[in-house]
Amino acid sequence: MFLSDIDIKKEVKRKTITIEPFDETRLQPASYDIVLGNNFLVNDAHTSTFIDPANKVFPKTHDVRVPDGEAFVLHPGVSILGYSKDYFGSDHYLIEVNGKSSLARIGLLVHNSAALINPGHFLHVALELCNLNNVPIILRPGMAIAQLTFSPLSSPPKQNYKENGRYSKNNVAGYIPPKIIKKK
């Protein structure tokens, strides 16, 4: 069962769901649209020969910050991390991040596998953006990029993300090298 627009709004007001900033115009009948933020994490393909997660071999990366009103060009076959401008989470609901059909139709994936946000996890979600098209896709900060659905739990969880030791304010920890190369 998923919350309806009426229930999402009610739970935000009750503070059992956090969405900052909350914009009622982004409510859909059973979801909430989130928008793309300004930060992207890009692999340095020219210096990375392979990725071997089992042996903790990850590519070198760099951060790209795109100002509001400007564009990020996502080339065909390229996979990057982008982040939501929205900060969200809940101690009471399971949240699922889903792609928007309008973007899927042009070949943009917004997540490869990390769609679930466990109770207790509050974050600017990392989006696994990949262009499956054969032409570049323009990404702009502030564009609607994904939608959230909220599912009630059958009972309160015995543990939540904050308390079980897996919580981190850095939601890319474990997926990239500990030292990110910054480009200005």
N, CA, C and O of each residue as an XYZ file, in Angstrom:
736
protein
N       0.846     -1.174      0.000
C       0.000      0.000      0.000
C       0.895      1.243      0.000
O       1.907      1.293      0.700
N       0.510      2.236     -0.789
C       1.247      3.490     -0.876
C       0.375      4.628     -0.368
O      -0.851      4.575     -0.461
N       1.023      5.661      0.172
C       0.277      6.837      0.610
C      -0.222      7.616     -0.602
O       0.458      7.694     -1.626
N      -1.405      8.184     -0.477
C      -1.949      9.066     -1.504
C      -1.404     10.480     -1.285
O      -0.755     10.754     -0.275
N      -1.674     11.368     -2.234
C      -1.252     12.763     -2.098
C      -1.799     13.385     -0.806
O      -1.102     14.137     -0.125
N      -3.041     13.064     -0.485
C      -3.659     13.586      0.748
C      -2.867     13.139      1.970
O      -2.587     13.940      2.862
N      -2.506     11.856      2.007
C      -1.788     11.314      3.159
C      -0.332     11.774      3.212
O       0.207     11.989      4.297
N       0.307     11.926      2.053
C       1.682     12.446      2.046
C       1.696     13.845      2.665
O       2.520     14.139      3.530
N       0.784     14.697      2.218
C       0.710     16.066      2.750
C       0.428     16.045      4.250
O       1.042     16.795      5.008
N      -0.488     15.197      4.676
C      -0.836     15.098      6.095
C       0.372     14.643      6.927
O       0.618     15.177      8.008
N       1.122     13.657      6.419
C       2.274     13.141      7.169
C       3.434     14.144      7.200
O       4.188     14.190      8.172
N       3.577     14.942      6.142
C       4.582     16.009      6.173
C       4.209     17.025      7.256
O       5.072     17.464      8.017
N       2.937     17.397      7.327
C       2.488     18.337      8.361
C       2.667     17.758      9.760
O       2.993     18.486     10.697
N       2.452     16.442      9.905
C       2.624     15.777     11.198
C       4.100     15.556     11.550
O       4.433     15.188     12.677
N       4.980     15.789     10.558
C       6.426     15.604     10.703
C       6.836     14.145     10.835
O       7.901     13.851     11.377
N       6.004     13.225     10.345
C       6.408     11.819     10.270
C       7.119     11.532      8.948
O       7.760     10.494      8.788
N       6.996     12.467      8.005
C       7.771     12.462      6.760
C       8.429     13.830      6.656
O       7.776     14.861      6.814
N       9.726     13.824      6.388
C      10.470     15.062      6.159
C      10.708     15.213      4.667
O      11.246     14.307      4.029
N      10.317     16.339      4.110
C      10.670     16.733      2.746
C      10.980     18.224      2.815
O      10.106     19.046      3.093
N      12.246     18.555      2.555
C      12.673     19.957      2.624
C      13.369     20.342      1.332
O      14.357     19.703      0.971
N      12.908     21.343      0.631
C      11.681     22.090      0.886
C      10.470     21.302      0.376
O      10.580     20.566     -0.605
N       9.346     21.448      1.020
C       8.120     20.800      0.576
C       7.362     21.757     -0.325
O       7.092     22.896      0.056
N       7.021     21.297     -1.516
C       6.317     22.106     -2.499
C       5.072     21.329     -2.920
O       5.161     20.341     -3.649
N       3.937     21.776     -2.461
C       2.680     21.067     -2.704
C       2.400     20.872     -4.199
O       1.693     19.934     -4.567
N       2.936     21.734     -5.063
C       2.687     21.586     -6.502
C       3.386     20.351     -7.076
O       3.070     19.927     -8.188
N       4.320     19.778     -6.342
C       5.017     18.578     -6.815
C       4.354     17.282     -6.352
O       4.843     16.193     -6.652
N       3.250     17.393     -5.627
C       2.506     16.190     -5.232
C       1.821     15.589     -6.448
O       1.170     16.301     -7.213
N       1.964     14.294     -6.627
C       1.250     13.523     -7.638
C       0.179     12.714     -6.901
O       0.171     12.733     -5.670
N      -0.713     12.013     -7.577
C      -1.777     11.272     -6.883
C      -1.273     10.302     -5.811
O      -1.928     10.133     -4.782
N      -0.107      9.655     -6.038
C       0.424      8.719     -5.039
C       1.945      8.808     -4.935
O       2.608      7.828     -4.594
N       2.495      9.989     -5.231
C       3.945     10.169     -5.148
C       4.268     11.652     -5.002
O       3.388     12.512     -5.043
N       5.558     11.920     -4.832
C       6.046     13.298     -4.719
C       7.267     13.428     -5.620
O       8.195     12.626     -5.522
N       7.275     14.426     -6.493
C       8.404     14.657     -7.397
C       9.546     15.345     -6.666
O       9.342     16.336     -5.964
N      10.761     14.807     -6.838
C      11.947     15.479     -6.314
C      12.724     16.058     -7.489
O      12.582     15.607     -8.626
N      13.545     17.062     -7.199
C      14.274     17.749     -8.257
C      15.775     17.521     -8.123
O      16.293     17.213     -7.050
N      16.442     17.682     -9.246
C      17.879     17.475     -9.332
C      18.628     18.610     -8.657
O      18.285     19.782     -8.809
N      19.649     18.241     -7.914
C      20.497     19.230     -7.262
C      21.606     19.712     -8.185
O      21.560     19.496     -9.396
N      22.595     20.363     -7.605
C      23.667     21.002     -8.363
C      24.950     20.177     -8.432
O      25.857     20.518     -9.191
N      25.040     19.101     -7.654
C      26.304     18.366     -7.546
C      26.259     17.029     -8.271
O      25.273     16.295     -8.206
N      27.353     16.734     -8.962
C      27.506     15.485     -9.700
C      28.874     14.899     -9.374
O      29.843     15.632     -9.178
N      28.944     13.575     -9.317
C      30.203     12.872     -9.091
C      30.493     12.068    -10.347
O      29.716     11.195    -10.732
N      31.624     12.370    -10.987
C      31.950     11.829    -12.302
C      33.231     11.010    -12.203
O      34.198     11.431    -11.568
N      33.232      9.835    -12.839
C      34.443      9.008    -12.896
C      35.461      9.632    -13.831
O      35.105     10.234    -14.844
N      36.720      9.484    -13.484
C      37.817      9.904    -14.357
C      38.205      8.694    -15.202
O      39.119      7.950    -14.844
N      37.516      8.499    -16.314
C      37.711      7.313    -17.156
C      39.136      7.207    -17.684
O      39.647      6.103    -17.873
N      39.773      8.331    -17.919
C      41.115      8.319    -18.500
C      42.188      7.824    -17.533
O      43.292      7.490    -17.964
N      41.885      7.770    -16.226
C      42.873      7.297    -15.250
C      42.438      6.016    -14.551
O      43.183      5.480    -13.731
N      41.251      5.520    -14.860
C      40.727      4.310    -14.214
C      40.722      3.167    -15.222
O      40.087      3.256    -16.273
N      41.433      2.098    -14.894
C      41.509      0.971    -15.828
C      40.376     -0.026    -15.625
O      39.938     -0.667    -16.580
N      39.899     -0.163    -14.393
C      38.799     -1.081    -14.090
C      38.268     -0.786    -12.699
O      38.872     -0.033    -11.936
N      37.128     -1.391    -12.380
C      36.529     -1.317    -11.048
C      36.442     -2.741    -10.526
O      35.994     -3.637    -11.241
N      36.871     -2.962     -9.272
C      36.813     -4.281     -8.646
C      36.296     -4.091     -7.217
O      37.092     -4.001     -6.282
N      34.960     -4.028     -7.038
C      34.407     -3.740     -5.714
C      34.828     -4.733     -4.630
O      35.013     -4.340     -3.478
N      34.983     -6.003     -4.978
C      35.370     -7.007     -3.976
C      36.744     -6.699     -3.384
O      37.009     -6.995     -2.219
N      37.604     -6.108     -4.193
C      38.947     -5.752     -3.717
C      39.091     -4.266     -3.440
O      40.202     -3.753     -3.302
N      37.953     -3.577     -3.359
C      37.911     -2.155     -3.037
C      38.738     -1.305     -4.009
O      39.416     -0.358     -3.613
N      38.660     -1.673     -5.283
C      39.294     -0.881     -6.335
C      38.176     -0.087     -7.015
O      37.303     -0.653     -7.673
N      38.225      1.220     -6.841
C      37.199      2.109     -7.379
C      37.858      3.134     -8.290
O      39.057      3.391     -8.178
N      37.085      3.713     -9.182
C      37.677      4.703    -10.080
C      37.989      6.007     -9.361
O      37.391      6.329     -8.335
N      38.925      6.737     -9.913
C      39.143      8.097     -9.440
C      37.950      8.909     -9.912
O      37.391      8.654    -10.979
N      37.572      9.875     -9.118
C      36.390     10.674     -9.423
C      36.680     12.146     -9.180
O      37.686     12.519     -8.577
N      35.769     12.960     -9.668
C      35.824     14.382     -9.321
C      34.399     14.922     -9.215
O      33.473     14.418     -9.849
N      34.255     15.944     -8.409
C      32.975     16.617     -8.224
C      32.801     17.680     -9.298
O      33.745     18.375     -9.674
N      31.576     17.784     -9.775
C      31.213     18.858    -10.694
C      30.015     19.571    -10.072
O      29.012     18.940     -9.738
N      30.127     20.874     -9.921
C      29.008     21.669     -9.411
C      28.487     22.531    -10.551
O      29.223     23.309    -11.159
N      27.182     22.369    -10.826
C      26.549     23.111    -11.915
C      25.643     24.170    -11.290
O      24.713     23.823    -10.563
N      25.893     25.441    -11.556
C      25.037     26.489    -10.995
C      23.603     26.394    -11.527
O      23.369     25.872    -12.617
N      22.659     26.899    -10.751
C      21.274     26.981    -11.216
C      21.247     27.730    -12.540
O      21.966     28.712    -12.726
N      20.410     27.256    -13.460
C      20.283     27.891    -14.766
C      21.265     27.373    -15.807
O      21.132     27.690    -16.989
N      22.253     26.578    -15.385
C      23.202     26.011    -16.334
C      22.904     24.526    -16.539
O      21.985     23.988    -15.922
N      23.675     23.864    -17.400
C      23.376     22.489    -17.795
C      24.564     21.562    -17.574
O      25.722     21.978    -17.606
N      24.240     20.298    -17.350
C      25.213     19.207    -17.327
C      24.850     18.304    -18.498
O      23.702     17.875    -18.614
N      25.811     18.011    -19.365
C      25.557     17.153    -20.515
C      25.948     15.726    -20.146
O      27.112     15.441    -19.861
N      24.953     14.830    -20.155
C      25.193     13.416    -19.868
C      25.277     12.679    -21.200
O      24.286     12.545    -21.919
N      26.469     12.210    -21.510
C      26.707     11.579    -22.808
C      26.217     10.126    -22.821
O      26.080      9.512    -21.762
N      25.955      9.577    -23.996
C      25.490      8.198    -24.108
C      26.450      7.205    -23.448
O      27.669      7.308    -23.583
N      25.870      6.251    -22.737
C      26.659      5.202    -22.100
C      27.378      5.614    -20.836
O      28.084      4.800    -20.240
N      27.221      6.851    -20.410
C      27.927      7.353    -19.225
C      27.028      7.231    -18.005
O      25.826      7.490    -18.065
N      27.636      6.834    -16.906
C      26.933      6.705    -15.626
C      27.620      7.602    -14.607
O      28.839      7.546    -14.444
N      26.841      8.423    -13.927
C      27.374      9.350    -12.921
C      26.475      9.296    -11.699
O      25.409      8.681    -11.725
N      26.911      9.940    -10.637
C      26.034     10.175     -9.493
C      25.613     11.633     -9.515
O      26.435     12.531     -9.701
N      24.325     11.852     -9.323
C      23.780     13.187     -9.128
C      23.022     13.155     -7.815
O      22.725     12.075     -7.303
N      22.710     14.288     -7.273
C      22.056     14.326     -5.967
C      20.773     15.128     -6.040
O      20.659     16.076     -6.817
N      19.813     14.738     -5.226
C      18.556     15.490     -5.174
C      18.786     16.805     -4.456
O      19.592     16.891     -3.529
N      18.071     17.826     -4.893
C      18.073     19.094     -4.184
C      17.268     18.943     -2.893
O      17.535     19.599     -1.886
N      16.271     18.052     -2.960
C      15.391     17.810     -1.814
C      16.093     16.944     -0.765
O      16.805     15.995     -1.094
N      15.877     17.292      0.485
C      16.331     16.502      1.626
C      15.087     15.810      2.172
O      14.075     16.464      2.425
N      15.155     14.499      2.354
C      13.950     13.797      2.794
C      14.289     12.551      3.601
O      15.431     12.091      3.621
N      13.271     12.018      4.264
C      13.397     10.781      5.025
C      12.216     10.625      5.956
O      11.357     11.501      6.048
N      12.183      9.499      6.646
C      11.108      9.210      7.594
C      11.559      8.114      8.552
O      12.276      7.194      8.158
N      11.146      8.214      9.788
C      11.348      7.129     10.748
C      10.212      6.115     10.666
O      10.311      5.029     11.237
N       9.140      6.456      9.963
C       7.906      5.666     10.013
C       7.519      4.997      8.701
O       6.660      4.116      8.694
N       8.131      5.394      7.598
C       7.740      4.882      6.288
C       8.955      4.386      5.512
O      10.064      4.896      5.672
N       8.728      3.393      4.677
C       9.709      2.979      3.692
C       9.495      3.872      2.470
O       8.374      4.002      1.979
N      10.562      4.478      1.988
C      10.475      5.382      0.839
C      11.140      4.703     -0.350
O      12.208      4.104     -0.226
N      10.491      4.807     -1.501
C      11.071      4.258     -2.718
C      11.277      5.380     -3.719
O      10.394      6.208     -3.944
N      12.469      5.390     -4.318
C      12.803      6.367     -5.359
C      12.530      5.701     -6.705
O      13.070      4.635     -6.998
N      11.704      6.324     -7.507
C      11.343      5.786     -8.815
C      11.656      6.803     -9.887
O      11.626      8.010     -9.644
N      11.958      6.307    -11.079
C      12.174      7.184    -12.210
C      10.864      7.776    -12.692
O       9.783      7.292    -12.355
N      10.976      8.814    -13.472
C       9.807      9.424    -14.104
C       9.684      8.842    -15.510
O      10.680      8.731    -16.226
N       8.484      8.476    -15.901
C       8.298      7.836    -17.200
C       8.725      8.751    -18.348
O       9.234      8.272    -19.361
N       8.525     10.054    -18.202
C       8.918     10.981    -19.264
C      10.428     10.956    -19.497
O      10.880     11.131    -20.629
N      11.212     10.739    -18.438
C      12.668     10.665    -18.584
C      13.100      9.273    -19.020
O      14.061      9.135    -19.776
N      12.410      8.247    -18.559
C      12.732      6.880    -18.981
C      12.544      6.729    -20.489
O      13.310      6.023    -21.145
N      11.534      7.385    -21.031
C      11.269      7.288    -22.467
C      12.382      7.895    -23.317
O      12.517      7.552    -24.492
N      13.181      8.794    -22.737
C      14.311      9.349    -23.490
C      15.621      8.648    -23.125
O      16.693      9.075    -23.553
N      15.536      7.567    -22.332
C      16.713      6.761    -22.039
C      17.466      7.133    -20.783
O      18.604      6.696    -20.612
N      16.883      7.923    -19.894
C      17.567      8.304    -18.663
C      17.146      7.391    -17.514
O      15.977      7.350    -17.132
N      18.111      6.668    -16.974
C      17.895      5.899    -15.742
C      18.261      6.793    -14.572
O      19.256      7.516    -14.634
N      17.468      6.754    -13.501
C      17.806      7.551    -12.316
C      18.333      6.692    -11.173
O      18.923      7.206    -10.223
N      18.119      5.389    -11.269
C      18.754      4.480    -10.316
C      18.899      3.114    -10.946
O      18.026      2.651    -11.680
N      20.024      2.471    -10.645
C      20.269      1.132    -11.156
C      19.733      0.081    -10.199
O      19.202     -0.940    -10.635
N      19.864      0.319     -8.904
C      19.408     -0.681     -7.943
C      19.059     -0.101     -6.578
O      18.377     -0.764     -5.797
N      19.494      1.088     -6.269
C      19.339      1.624     -4.920
C      18.065      2.445     -4.796
O      18.118      3.667     -4.656
N      16.924      1.777     -4.848
C      15.653      2.493     -4.858
C      15.027      2.651     -3.479
O      14.163      3.509     -3.299
N      15.436      1.854     -2.508
C      14.790      1.878     -1.191
C      15.531      2.756     -0.202
O      16.755      2.698     -0.091
N      14.769      3.571      0.514
C      15.299      4.391      1.604
C      14.672      3.847      2.881
O      13.469      3.985      3.103
N      15.494      3.234      3.711
C      15.002      2.618      4.935
C      14.553      3.639      5.970
O      15.029      4.774      5.968
N      13.631      3.241      6.864
C      13.244      4.131      7.964
C      14.481      4.597      8.737
O      15.375      3.807      9.040
N      14.511      5.882      9.044
C      15.626      6.462      9.789
C      16.709      7.060      8.919
O      17.647      7.663      9.440
N      16.609      6.910      7.603
C      17.619      7.476      6.714
C      17.078      8.786      6.139
O      16.056      8.796      5.453
N      17.763      9.874      6.420
C      17.401     11.218      5.967
C      18.566     11.727      5.123
O      19.708     11.725      5.583
N      18.291     12.165      3.889
C      19.400     12.462      2.994
C      18.966     13.258      1.767
O      17.780     13.398      1.467
N      19.974     13.769      1.077
C      19.856     14.207     -0.310
C      20.269     12.959     -1.087
O      21.452     12.621     -1.125
N      19.328     12.284     -1.694
C      19.601     10.970     -2.265
C      20.581     11.046     -3.427
O      20.516     11.951     -4.259
N      21.489     10.076     -3.467
C      22.380      9.921     -4.613
C      21.603      9.200     -5.708
O      21.058      8.119     -5.487
N      21.560      9.797     -6.868
C      20.861      9.222     -8.018
C      21.896      8.638     -8.971
O      22.861      9.310     -9.336
N      21.696      7.395     -9.369
C      22.610      6.712    -10.279
C      22.157      7.012    -11.704
O      21.422      6.229    -12.305
N      22.591      8.129    -12.232
C      22.122      8.628    -13.522
C      22.905      7.985    -14.667
O      24.135      8.015    -14.686
N      22.181      7.410    -15.611
C      22.822      6.757    -16.747
C      22.042      7.069    -18.015
O      20.815      6.965    -18.039
N      22.753      7.448    -19.060
C      22.148      7.755    -20.350
C      22.203      6.517    -21.241
O      23.272      6.137    -21.717
N      21.049      5.892    -21.463
C      20.952      4.721    -22.333
C      20.636      5.097    -23.776
O      20.549      4.225    -24.641
N      20.466      6.375    -24.036
C      20.141      6.838    -25.378
C      21.415      6.887    -26.218
O      22.508      6.667    -25.697
N      21.281      7.174    -27.514
C      22.460      7.306    -28.371
C      22.809      8.771    -28.649
O      23.678      9.061    -29.471
N      22.131      9.685    -27.962
C      22.446     11.112    -28.045
C      22.537     11.669    -26.618
O      21.940     11.101    -25.703
N      23.265     12.755    -26.415
C      23.387     13.336    -25.074
C      22.039     13.800    -24.513
O      21.132     14.176    -25.255
N      21.940     13.763    -23.194
C      20.769     14.269    -22.473
C      21.233     15.436    -21.610
O      22.229     15.328    -20.895
N      20.512     16.546    -21.677
C      20.834     17.731    -20.881
C      20.136     17.610    -19.529
O      18.919     17.434    -19.462
N      20.912     17.705    -18.460
C      20.381     17.710    -17.094
C      20.536     19.123    -16.539
O      21.568     19.769    -16.723
N      19.495     19.587    -15.859
C      19.534     20.934    -15.297
C      19.144     20.895    -13.821
O      18.134     20.290    -13.461
N      19.943     21.539    -12.965
C      19.539     21.625    -11.564
C      18.124     22.203    -11.457
O      17.782     23.170    -12.137
N      17.322     21.602    -10.602
C      15.952     22.059    -10.397
C      14.925     21.342    -11.253
O      13.724     21.511    -11.042
N      15.377     20.536    -12.226
C      14.408     19.803    -13.045
C      13.849     18.621    -12.255
O      14.563     18.012    -11.458
N      12.581     18.300    -12.472
C      11.997     17.110    -11.842
C      12.765     15.900    -12.356
O      12.862     15.693    -13.566
N      13.313     15.096    -11.439
C      14.211     14.014    -11.830
C      13.708     12.637    -11.410
O      14.024     11.642    -12.062
N      12.935     12.566    -10.337
C      12.463     11.268     -9.830
C      11.227     11.507     -8.982
O      10.838     12.648     -8.731
N      10.621     10.423     -8.548
C       9.463     10.548     -7.661
C       9.614      9.597     -6.488
O      10.208      8.525     -6.598
N       9.064     10.019     -5.375
C       9.106      9.225     -4.145
C       7.736      8.633     -3.878
O       6.717      9.300     -4.053
N       7.715      7.382     -3.454
C       6.493      6.772     -2.937
C       6.761      6.378     -1.494
O       7.898      6.102     -1.114
N       5.704      6.355     -0.698
C       5.812      6.114      0.736
C       4.929      4.933      1.111
O       3.735      4.920      0.811
N       5.521      3.944      1.768
C       4.782      2.749      2.177
C       4.784      2.630      3.690
O       5.839      2.695      4.321
N       3.585      2.453      4.286
C       3.553      2.207      5.727
C       4.156      0.841      6.035
O       4.104     -0.073      5.211
N       4.712      0.717      7.198
C       5.289     -0.555      7.639
C       4.223     -1.370      8.357
O       3.294     -0.803      8.932
N       4.345     -2.683      8.332
C       3.367     -3.547      8.992
C       3.452     -3.425     10.511
O       2.473     -3.690     11.210
N       4.604     -3.029     11.021
C       4.804     -2.770     12.450
C       6.008     -1.851     12.571
O       6.778     -1.722     11.619
N       6.189     -1.207     13.722
C       7.382     -0.367     13.877
C       8.639     -1.229     13.742
O       8.671     -2.352     14.245
N       9.663     -0.725     13.076
C      10.878     -1.527     12.923
C      11.601     -1.712     14.259
O      11.573     -0.830     15.117
N      12.233     -2.844     14.420
C      13.032     -3.110     15.623
C      14.263     -2.200     15.636
O      14.736     -1.791     16.697
N      14.762     -1.898     14.466
C      15.920     -1.008     14.325
C      15.624     -0.013     13.209
O      14.750     -0.245     12.374
N      16.347      1.080     13.203
C      16.231      1.955     12.046
C      17.632      2.341     11.600
O      18.622      2.049     12.271
N      17.690      2.988     10.481
C      18.960      3.254      9.825
C      19.916      4.062     10.694
O      21.128      3.850     10.647
N      19.379      4.985     11.486
C      20.227      5.810     12.357
C      20.855      4.977     13.463
O      21.984      5.241     13.876
N      20.133      3.974     13.945
C      20.549      3.252     15.145
C      21.337      1.980     14.885
O      21.994      1.481     15.799
N      21.299      1.431     13.666
C      21.945      0.140     13.454
C      23.385      0.249     12.974
O      23.980     -0.755     12.580
N      23.957      1.451     13.001
C      25.361      1.621     12.660
C      25.632      1.798     11.183
O      26.783      2.011     10.800
N      24.612      1.719     10.332
C      24.819      1.873      8.894
C      24.591      3.303      8.440
O      24.892      3.655      7.300
N      24.059      4.126      9.330
C      23.741      5.505      8.944
C      25.018      6.297      8.740
O      25.963      6.192      9.522
N      25.034      7.083      7.691
C      26.158      7.962      7.411
C      25.625      9.215      6.748
O      24.734      9.145      5.901
N      26.165     10.357      7.129
C      25.768     11.595      6.457
C      26.332     11.635      5.042
O      25.867     12.412      4.208
N      27.330     10.803      4.769
C      27.916     10.718      3.439
C      27.288      9.522      2.739
O      27.715      8.387      2.952
N      26.274      9.763      1.903
C      25.559      8.650      1.295
C      26.270      8.048      0.091
O      25.671      7.258     -0.639
N      27.528      8.399     -0.134
C      28.310      7.708     -1.146
C      29.431      6.899     -0.508
O      30.216      6.271     -1.218
N      29.520      6.905      0.822
C      30.555      6.137      1.505
C      30.431      4.674      1.121
O      29.328      4.129      1.072
N      31.567      4.037      0.847
C      31.552      2.637      0.470
C      31.437      2.408     -1.023
O      31.649      1.289     -1.490
N      31.109      3.438     -1.780
C      30.929      3.281     -3.215
C      31.986      4.010     -4.020
O      32.122      3.776     -5.221
N      32.723      4.878     -3.385
C      33.773      5.624     -4.065
C      35.004      5.607     -3.181
O      34.898      5.296     -1.995
N      36.155      5.928     -3.716
C      37.341      5.982     -2.869
C      37.172      7.016     -1.773
O      36.472      8.009     -1.966
N      37.801      6.802     -0.623
C      37.632      7.742      0.474
C      38.056      9.169      0.138
O      37.509     10.115      0.704
N      39.014      9.345     -0.764
C      39.467     10.672     -1.140
C      38.907     11.021     -2.506
O      39.250     10.383     -3.501
N      38.053     12.021     -2.560
C      37.488     12.478     -3.830
C      38.369     13.584     -4.361
O      38.704     14.522     -3.638
N      38.743     13.477     -5.613
C      39.544     14.526     -6.246
C      38.607     15.651     -6.637
O      37.660     15.432     -7.392
N      38.852     16.840     -6.139
C      38.009     18.002     -6.427
C      38.585     18.769     -7.601
O      39.783     19.052     -7.639
N      37.731     19.108     -8.564
C      38.131     19.982     -9.664
C      37.434     21.308     -9.493
O      36.262     21.364     -9.120
N      38.145     22.356     -9.761
C      37.559     23.695     -9.609
C      37.064     24.203    -10.925
O      36.537     25.313    -11.000
